[in-house]
Amino acid sequence: MFNRKLFKAICIVLAACFVVSCSPGKKKPVKIDDAEILHQNEDQLTQVIIYDVFTPPVASRIYGYASLASYEAMRYSDPKYASIITQLKGFGKPPEPQKGKAYNYTLAATTAFFTVAHKVIFSVDSLKKYEATVYDKFKSNLDDSTYARSVALGDTIGKLILKRAAVDNYPQTRGKPRFLGSREPGKWRPTPPDYLDGVEFCWGTMKTFAIDSSSQFPVPSPPAYSADKNSEYYKQNVDLYNKCTHLTKEEELIARYWDDNPFVIQHNGHIMYANKKITPGGHWIGITAIACKKTHASALKTAQAYALTAIALYDAFICCWQEKYTTNYIRPVTVINDLLDHSWLPLLQTPPFPEYPSGHSDISGASAVVLTHMFGDNFAFQDTSDLHYIGMQRHFDSFLKASDETSISRYYGGIHYLNSVNVAAKQGHEVGEYIWNKLKLTN
């Protein structure tokens, strides 16, 4: 027998459930992997750096400030971890979380990271699309007050970092005259095929993070220019020319793998087009991610690893660039075209700045030293940092062996003399060791 009262009661209950389920309110919680969020943040920044075609030194500045902001927020999740920016120059004292209040420090780190990133890149809109998806995850897991409090902390830290960025001599050197080199024998001048102006000739004047100054780790003077066939200078050109005209397949592969030129102009008849790739610093940020993921590093150690690698990159670039534009050393392609072979071009496209010392060798040495201290020597890894961009990957038995290969790759590529890569690698090691020994990482 049909029971109208029971049927009516069931309908009312079902309708109420439908209204509740369709009502606006807190979204269903989404599981958050804190370390993975930080990895994704860095990866998104790398993609924007590639898209915006930032030069390698400028890219190191972007990674440096953003990664420091992320760490400074993340470190509050464990009182044992010390502030890094209080040990660096010109950052000031970071804010403290309110005692007895709940925070999500991964959210704070993400907010700090992007607060900085928005002010040091161009393509902000592409980052904001990604950010919206990340913030939605946190909103589904946190109450409104914890969410707002965490965002506010991150925003405050990010703005503190940006105050320092405003006076580091980067904004102050924009709009400087173009650097066109010199016709003086042995001095750098724009190189074929595109004869571009010298890049970031004021970078040696940037305010460093951890080291005392850009001249703290001096390098010996390179061989003096000479057209005498018996001179050391002439012989280093013959040596490079002979090596580059007799490369093995493995040596050629090594050169191409570590090219990391963010903007290579390709020529096909009368048509020119550009290939965008990862920067040298971006490659080592990628290796940092690989090390963290392989060791299942916590979000806090992950943030610390990115920050330390970024500091090493930034300071090493400043040291290297100070010497580059002081020495103003001519590139091999220019000398070889003048003295040995008028039609010769190196395997890699010569970057538009002076030759001595090698920037990639320098920053790779600094990064490898820091990562070795963090994750140990003989840390074997498969480097997939460039896989998405050039379809190549390589295996290394340690960070130092990877940096050694990076260094020699510039010689194989025909863009640096052997002496220049060896000197730069040594300087990079000194920068990395100094940074590691100077910074107190725990309280």
RASULQUI-V910620 format. One record per residue. RES is the residue in three letters. SS is DSSP state (H for helix, E for strand, L for the rest). PSI is psi in whole degrees, 0 to 359 (none if undefined). Layout:
res:RES ss:SS psi:PSI
res:RES ss:SS psi:PSI
//
This chain:
res:MET ss:L psi:134
res:PHE ss:L psi:125
res:ASN ss:L psi:103
res:ARG ss:H psi:320
res:LYS ss:H psi:317
res:LEU ss:H psi:317
res:PHE ss:H psi:317
res:LYS ss:H psi:320
res:ALA ss:H psi:318
res:ILE ss:H psi:318
res:CYS ss:H psi:320
res:ILE ss:H psi:316
res:VAL ss:H psi:315
res:LEU ss:H psi:321
res:ALA ss:H psi:320
res:ALA ss:H psi:319
res:CYS ss:H psi:321
res:PHE ss:H psi:317
res:VAL ss:H psi:315
res:VAL ss:H psi:316
res:SER ss:H psi:332
res:CYS ss:H psi:355
res:SER ss:L psi:144
res:PRO ss:L psi:142
res:GLY ss:L psi:197
res:LYS ss:L psi:136
res:LYS ss:L psi:161
res:LYS ss:L psi:130
res:PRO ss:L psi:141
res:VAL ss:L psi:133
res:LYS ss:L psi:131
res:ILE ss:L psi:126
res:ASP ss:L psi:105
res:ASP ss:H psi:313
res:ALA ss:H psi:320
res:GLU ss:H psi:326
res:ILE ss:H psi:315
res:LEU ss:H psi:321
res:HIS ss:H psi:316
res:GLN ss:H psi:322
res:ASN ss:H psi:312
res:GLU ss:H psi:320
res:ASP ss:H psi:319
res:GLN ss:H psi:322
res:LEU ss:H psi:319
res:THR ss:H psi:317
res:GLN ss:H psi:322
res:VAL ss:H psi:321
res:ILE ss:H psi:318
res:ILE ss:H psi:314
res:TYR ss:H psi:319
res:ASP ss:H psi:354
res:VAL ss:L psi:53
res:PHE ss:L psi:144
res:THR ss:L psi:159
res:PRO ss:H psi:314
res:PRO ss:H psi:317
res:VAL ss:H psi:322
res:ALA ss:H psi:322
res:SER ss:H psi:326
res:ARG ss:H psi:318
res:ILE ss:H psi:310
res:TYR ss:H psi:320
res:GLY ss:H psi:305
res:TYR ss:H psi:317
res:ALA ss:H psi:317
res:SER ss:H psi:324
res:LEU ss:H psi:319
res:ALA ss:H psi:317
res:SER ss:H psi:312
res:TYR ss:H psi:317
res:GLU ss:H psi:331
res:ALA ss:H psi:320
res:MET ss:H psi:331
res:ARG ss:H psi:339
res:TYR ss:H psi:349
res:SER ss:H psi:346
res:ASP ss:L psi:112
res:PRO ss:L psi:344
res:LYS ss:L psi:338
res:TYR ss:E psi:132
res:ALA ss:L psi:156
res:SER ss:L psi:138
res:ILE ss:L psi:320
res:ILE ss:H psi:336
res:THR ss:H psi:346
res:GLN ss:H psi:357
res:LEU ss:L psi:177
res:LYS ss:L psi:123
res:GLY ss:L psi:15
res:PHE ss:L psi:332
res:GLY ss:L psi:181
res:LYS ss:L psi:128
res:PRO ss:L psi:158
res:PRO ss:L psi:160
res:GLU ss:L psi:140
res:PRO ss:L psi:152
res:GLN ss:L psi:132
res:LYS ss:L psi:139
res:GLY ss:L psi:2
res:LYS ss:L psi:148
res:ALA ss:L psi:140
res:TYR ss:L psi:154
res:ASN ss:L psi:108
res:TYR ss:H psi:339
res:THR ss:H psi:322
res:LEU ss:H psi:317
res:ALA ss:H psi:319
res:ALA ss:H psi:320
res:THR ss:H psi:316
res:THR ss:H psi:315
res:ALA ss:H psi:315
res:PHE ss:H psi:311
res:PHE ss:H psi:336
res:THR ss:H psi:318
res:VAL ss:H psi:312
res:ALA ss:H psi:321
res:HIS ss:H psi:331
res:LYS ss:H psi:353
res:VAL ss:H psi:6
res:ILE ss:L psi:179
res:PHE ss:L psi:311
res:SER ss:L psi:69
res:VAL ss:H psi:324
res:ASP ss:H psi:322
res:SER ss:H psi:328
res:LEU ss:H psi:321
res:LYS ss:H psi:327
res:LYS ss:H psi:317
res:TYR ss:H psi:315
res:GLU ss:H psi:320
res:ALA ss:H psi:321
res:THR ss:H psi:325
res:VAL ss:H psi:314
res:TYR ss:H psi:328
res:ASP ss:H psi:323
res:LYS ss:H psi:317
res:PHE ss:H psi:322
res:LYS ss:H psi:328
res:SER ss:L psi:347
res:ASN ss:L psi:343
res:LEU ss:L psi:151
res:ASP ss:L psi:161
res:ASP ss:H psi:320
res:SER ss:H psi:319
res:THR ss:H psi:319
res:TYR ss:H psi:309
res:ALA ss:H psi:320
res:ARG ss:H psi:320
res:SER ss:H psi:317
res:VAL ss:H psi:318
res:ALA ss:H psi:319
res:LEU ss:H psi:313
res:GLY ss:H psi:319
res:ASP ss:H psi:319
res:THR ss:H psi:317
res:ILE ss:H psi:316
res:GLY ss:H psi:318
res:LYS ss:H psi:327
res:LEU ss:H psi:317
res:ILE ss:H psi:319
res:LEU ss:H psi:331
res:LYS ss:H psi:320
res:ARG ss:H psi:320
res:ALA ss:H psi:332
res:ALA ss:L psi:345
res:VAL ss:L psi:25
res:ASP ss:L psi:5
res:ASN ss:L psi:3
res:TYR ss:L psi:305
res:PRO ss:H psi:326
res:GLN ss:H psi:341
res:THR ss:H psi:3
res:ARG ss:L psi:146
res:GLY ss:L psi:9
res:LYS ss:L psi:158
res:PRO ss:L psi:155
res:ARG ss:L psi:148
res:PHE ss:E psi:112
res:LEU ss:L psi:5
res:GLY ss:E psi:203
res:SER ss:L psi:150
res:ARG ss:L psi:2
res:GLU ss:L psi:137
res:PRO ss:L psi:131
res:GLY ss:L psi:354
res:LYS ss:E psi:150
res:TRP ss:L psi:141
res:ARG ss:E psi:159
res:PRO ss:L psi:143
res:THR ss:L psi:155
res:PRO ss:L psi:157
res:PRO ss:L psi:352
res:ASP ss:L psi:348
res:TYR ss:L psi:54
res:LEU ss:L psi:156
res:ASP ss:L psi:159
res:GLY ss:E psi:135
res:VAL ss:L psi:130
res:GLU ss:L psi:56
res:PHE ss:L psi:349
res:CYS ss:L psi:4
res:TRP ss:H psi:331
res:GLY ss:H psi:347
res:THR ss:H psi:2
res:MET ss:L psi:148
res:LYS ss:L psi:120
res:THR ss:L psi:165
res:PHE ss:L psi:298
res:ALA ss:L psi:322
res:ILE ss:L psi:163
res:ASP ss:L psi:316
res:SER ss:L psi:171
res:SER ss:L psi:344
res:SER ss:L psi:13
res:GLN ss:L psi:329
res:PHE ss:L psi:79
res:PRO ss:L psi:153
res:VAL ss:L psi:153
res:PRO ss:L psi:155
res:SER ss:L psi:142
res:PRO ss:L psi:167
res:PRO ss:L psi:135
res:ALA ss:L psi:144
res:TYR ss:L psi:136
res:SER ss:L psi:138
res:ALA ss:L psi:2
res:ASP ss:L psi:124
res:LYS ss:L psi:343
res:ASN ss:L psi:358
res:SER ss:L psi:155
res:GLU ss:H psi:322
res:TYR ss:H psi:311
res:TYR ss:H psi:319
res:LYS ss:H psi:326
res:GLN ss:H psi:332
res:ASN ss:H psi:320
res:VAL ss:H psi:318
res:ASP ss:H psi:312
res:LEU ss:H psi:317
res:TYR ss:H psi:316
res:ASN ss:H psi:319
res:LYS ss:H psi:313
res:CYS ss:H psi:341
res:THR ss:L psi:1
res:HIS ss:L psi:41
res:LEU ss:L psi:141
res:THR ss:L psi:167
res:LYS ss:H psi:322
res:GLU ss:H psi:318
res:GLU ss:H psi:322
res:GLU ss:H psi:319
res:LEU ss:H psi:317
res:ILE ss:H psi:316
res:ALA ss:H psi:315
res:ARG ss:H psi:324
res:TYR ss:H psi:319
res:TRP ss:L psi:16
res:ASP ss:L psi:305
res:ASP ss:L psi:33
res:ASN ss:L psi:116
res:PRO ss:L psi:346
res:PHE ss:E psi:88
res:VAL ss:E psi:123
res:ILE ss:E psi:120
res:GLN ss:E psi:144
res:HIS ss:E psi:129
res:ASN ss:E psi:90
res:GLY ss:L psi:236
res:HIS ss:L psi:2
res:ILE ss:E psi:134
res:MET ss:E psi:139
res:TYR ss:E psi:158
res:ALA ss:E psi:142
res:ASN ss:E psi:126
res:LYS ss:E psi:134
res:LYS ss:L psi:174
res:ILE ss:L psi:149
res:THR ss:L psi:164
res:PRO ss:H psi:316
res:GLY ss:H psi:320
res:GLY ss:H psi:326
res:HIS ss:H psi:318
res:TRP ss:H psi:333
res:ILE ss:H psi:322
res:GLY ss:H psi:320
res:ILE ss:H psi:324
res:THR ss:H psi:317
res:ALA ss:H psi:318
res:ILE ss:H psi:315
res:ALA ss:H psi:317
res:CYS ss:H psi:317
res:LYS ss:H psi:321
res:LYS ss:H psi:324
res:THR ss:L psi:3
res:HIS ss:L psi:44
res:ALA ss:L psi:144
res:SER ss:L psi:168
res:ALA ss:H psi:323
res:LEU ss:H psi:314
res:LYS ss:H psi:325
res:THR ss:H psi:312
res:ALA ss:H psi:320
res:GLN ss:H psi:319
res:ALA ss:H psi:316
res:TYR ss:H psi:317
res:ALA ss:H psi:315
res:LEU ss:H psi:319
res:THR ss:H psi:318
res:ALA ss:H psi:322
res:ILE ss:H psi:315
res:ALA ss:H psi:317
res:LEU ss:H psi:311
res:TYR ss:H psi:310
res:ASP ss:H psi:323
res:ALA ss:H psi:321
res:PHE ss:H psi:318
res:ILE ss:H psi:315
res:CYS ss:H psi:312
res:CYS ss:H psi:314
res:TRP ss:H psi:330
res:GLN ss:H psi:315
res:GLU ss:H psi:322
res:LYS ss:H psi:309
res:TYR ss:H psi:352
res:THR ss:H psi:312
res:THR ss:H psi:322
res:ASN ss:L psi:49
res:TYR ss:E psi:137
res:ILE ss:L psi:150
res:ARG ss:L psi:151
res:PRO ss:H psi:320
res:VAL ss:H psi:323
res:THR ss:H psi:314
res:VAL ss:H psi:315
res:ILE ss:H psi:321
res:ASN ss:H psi:324
res:ASP ss:H psi:321
res:LEU ss:H psi:336
res:LEU ss:L psi:311
res:ASP ss:L psi:109
res:HIS ss:L psi:336
res:SER ss:L psi:0
res:TRP ss:L psi:139
res:LEU ss:L psi:143
res:PRO ss:L psi:164
res:LEU ss:L psi:317
res:LEU ss:L psi:151
res:GLN ss:L psi:128
res:THR ss:L psi:125
res:PRO ss:L psi:152
res:PRO ss:L psi:71
res:PHE ss:L psi:163
res:PRO ss:L psi:160
res:GLU ss:L psi:321
res:TYR ss:L psi:129
res:PRO ss:L psi:184
res:SER ss:L psi:120
res:GLY ss:H psi:317
res:HIS ss:H psi:321
res:SER ss:H psi:320
res:ASP ss:H psi:305
res:ILE ss:H psi:332
res:SER ss:H psi:319
res:GLY ss:H psi:317
res:ALA ss:H psi:314
res:SER ss:H psi:317
res:ALA ss:H psi:322
res:VAL ss:H psi:313
res:VAL ss:H psi:315
res:LEU ss:H psi:326
res:THR ss:H psi:318
res:HIS ss:H psi:324
res:MET ss:H psi:319
res:PHE ss:H psi:356
res:GLY ss:L psi:157
res:ASP ss:L psi:165
res:ASN ss:L psi:36
res:PHE ss:L psi:99
res:ALA ss:L psi:141
res:PHE ss:E psi:155
res:GLN ss:E psi:116
res:ASP ss:E psi:106
res:THR ss:L psi:16
res:SER ss:L psi:324
res:ASP ss:L psi:2
res:LEU ss:H psi:317
res:HIS ss:H psi:333
res:TYR ss:H psi:322
res:ILE ss:H psi:2
res:GLY ss:L psi:26
res:MET ss:L psi:150
res:GLN ss:L psi:156
res:ARG ss:E psi:155
res:HIS ss:E psi:140
res:PHE ss:E psi:146
res:ASP ss:L psi:347
res:SER ss:L psi:165
res:PHE ss:H psi:321
res:LEU ss:H psi:324
res:LYS ss:H psi:325
res:ALA ss:H psi:318
res:SER ss:H psi:327
res:ASP ss:H psi:318
res:GLU ss:H psi:322
res:THR ss:H psi:314
res:SER ss:H psi:309
res:ILE ss:H psi:338
res:SER ss:H psi:330
res:ARG ss:H psi:330
res:TYR ss:H psi:313
res:TYR ss:H psi:324
res:GLY ss:L psi:349
res:GLY ss:L psi:16
res:ILE ss:L psi:352
res:HIS ss:L psi:146
res:TYR ss:L psi:157
res:LEU ss:H psi:319
res:ASN ss:H psi:321
res:SER ss:H psi:323
res:VAL ss:H psi:323
res:ASN ss:H psi:317
res:VAL ss:H psi:317
res:ALA ss:H psi:319
res:ALA ss:H psi:320
res:LYS ss:H psi:316
res:GLN ss:H psi:318
res:GLY ss:H psi:319
res:HIS ss:H psi:319
res:GLU ss:H psi:319
res:VAL ss:H psi:313
res:GLY ss:H psi:316
res:GLU ss:H psi:319
res:TYR ss:H psi:314
res:ILE ss:H psi:314
res:TRP ss:H psi:318
res:ASN ss:H psi:336
res:LYS ss:H psi:319
res:LEU ss:L psi:130
res:LYS ss:L psi:118
res:LEU ss:L psi:344
res:THR ss:E psi:154
res:ASN ss:L psi:none
//
